[in-house]
Amino acid sequence: MVQLKFWEEISLINKIRIIMALSKQSIRKGMYITVDGNIITKDELISISEGWTEVQENFFRKMLKQGGHFKLKGVKYIIELQESDNKRSDGSKDSGIIQIPGEDSRF
């Protein structure tokens, strides 16, 4: 009886793992993802991610944030991020030059 319950729990974990694949929302605009030299679509990447473990999926999500070259399950991935010109090094948006009215405004 205990073994049967254990296998039911493992079956449930496997079902949850399939549901936890990448979503379209996790792949933002400005990301160019190349798999073995071919640029792929969001739908193709989602179908590939259904076979990943939770650890592999978390690693891929981190790489989506920072970009780079890596291998996952023997497949080479290249993630290139489009940089925005108006951001600081901490990632926040630069507000530009603030003009303060007064005597020094001529500079």
C-alpha positions as CSV (number, residue, x, y, z in Angstrom):
1,M,0.0,0.0,0.0
2,V,2.8,2.4,0.8
3,Q,4.7,1.6,-2.4
4,L,1.5,2.3,-4.5
5,K,1.1,5.8,-2.8
6,F,4.8,6.5,-3.5
7,W,4.4,5.8,-7.2
8,E,1.3,7.9,-7.4
9,E,3.2,10.8,-5.9
10,I,6.0,10.3,-8.5
11,S,3.5,10.2,-11.3
12,L,2.0,13.5,-10.0
13,I,5.4,15.1,-9.8
14,N,6.1,14.1,-13.5
15,K,2.8,15.7,-14.5
16,I,3.6,18.9,-12.7
17,R,7.1,18.9,-14.3
18,I,5.5,18.8,-17.8
19,I,3.2,21.7,-16.9
20,M,6.2,23.7,-15.6
21,A,7.7,24.2,-19.1
22,L,8.7,27.6,-20.2
23,S,5.9,30.0,-21.0
24,K,5.7,32.6,-23.8
25,Q,5.9,35.3,-21.2
26,S,9.4,34.2,-20.0
27,I,10.8,34.9,-23.4
28,R,10.9,38.6,-23.9
29,K,11.3,40.8,-26.9
30,G,14.9,41.6,-27.8
31,M,16.1,38.1,-27.0
32,Y,17.6,36.1,-29.9
33,I,17.9,32.4,-29.1
34,T,19.9,30.2,-31.3
35,V,19.8,26.4,-30.9
36,D,22.7,24.5,-32.7
37,G,23.1,27.5,-35.1
38,N,19.4,28.0,-35.9
39,I,17.3,30.8,-34.6
40,I,14.1,29.3,-33.1
41,T,10.6,30.6,-32.2
42,K,9.0,30.8,-28.8
43,D,6.8,27.8,-29.5
44,E,9.7,25.6,-30.6
45,L,11.6,26.6,-27.4
46,I,8.6,25.8,-25.2
47,S,8.3,22.3,-26.8
48,I,12.0,21.7,-26.2
49,S,11.7,22.8,-22.6
50,E,9.0,20.2,-21.8
51,G,11.7,17.6,-21.5
52,W,13.9,19.5,-19.0
53,T,14.2,18.9,-15.3
54,E,13.4,21.7,-12.9
55,V,17.2,22.4,-12.4
56,Q,17.8,22.7,-16.1
57,E,14.7,25.0,-16.5
58,N,15.9,27.3,-13.7
59,F,19.4,27.5,-15.3
60,F,17.9,28.4,-18.6
61,R,15.7,31.1,-17.0
62,K,18.9,32.6,-15.5
63,M,20.6,32.5,-18.8
64,L,17.6,34.3,-20.4
65,K,18.3,37.2,-18.0
66,Q,22.0,37.5,-18.7
67,G,22.5,35.9,-22.1
68,G,25.5,33.9,-23.2
69,H,26.7,30.6,-24.7
70,F,26.0,27.2,-23.0
71,K,25.1,23.6,-23.5
72,L,22.0,21.9,-22.1
73,K,21.5,18.2,-22.6
74,G,24.1,18.2,-25.3
75,V,22.5,21.0,-27.3
76,K,24.3,24.3,-27.8
77,Y,22.3,27.4,-27.0
78,I,23.3,31.0,-27.7
79,I,21.2,33.8,-26.1
80,E,21.8,37.3,-27.3
81,L,20.1,40.2,-25.6
82,Q,19.4,43.5,-27.2
83,E,20.9,46.2,-25.0
84,S,19.0,49.4,-24.3
85,D,21.0,52.6,-24.5
86,N,19.2,54.4,-21.7
87,K,20.0,52.1,-18.8
88,R,22.5,52.3,-16.0
89,S,24.8,49.6,-14.9
90,D,22.4,48.5,-12.2
91,G,19.7,48.0,-14.8
92,S,17.5,50.9,-13.9
93,K,16.3,53.4,-16.5
94,D,18.4,56.6,-16.8
95,S,16.3,59.7,-16.3
96,G,18.6,62.0,-18.3
97,I,19.9,65.4,-17.4
98,I,17.8,67.3,-14.8
99,Q,17.7,71.0,-15.4
100,I,17.6,73.0,-12.1
101,P,16.3,76.5,-12.5
102,G,18.4,79.3,-11.1
103,E,21.7,81.1,-11.6
104,D,23.7,78.1,-12.7
105,S,21.2,77.1,-15.4
106,R,23.4,78.8,-18.1
107,F,25.9,76.0,-18.0
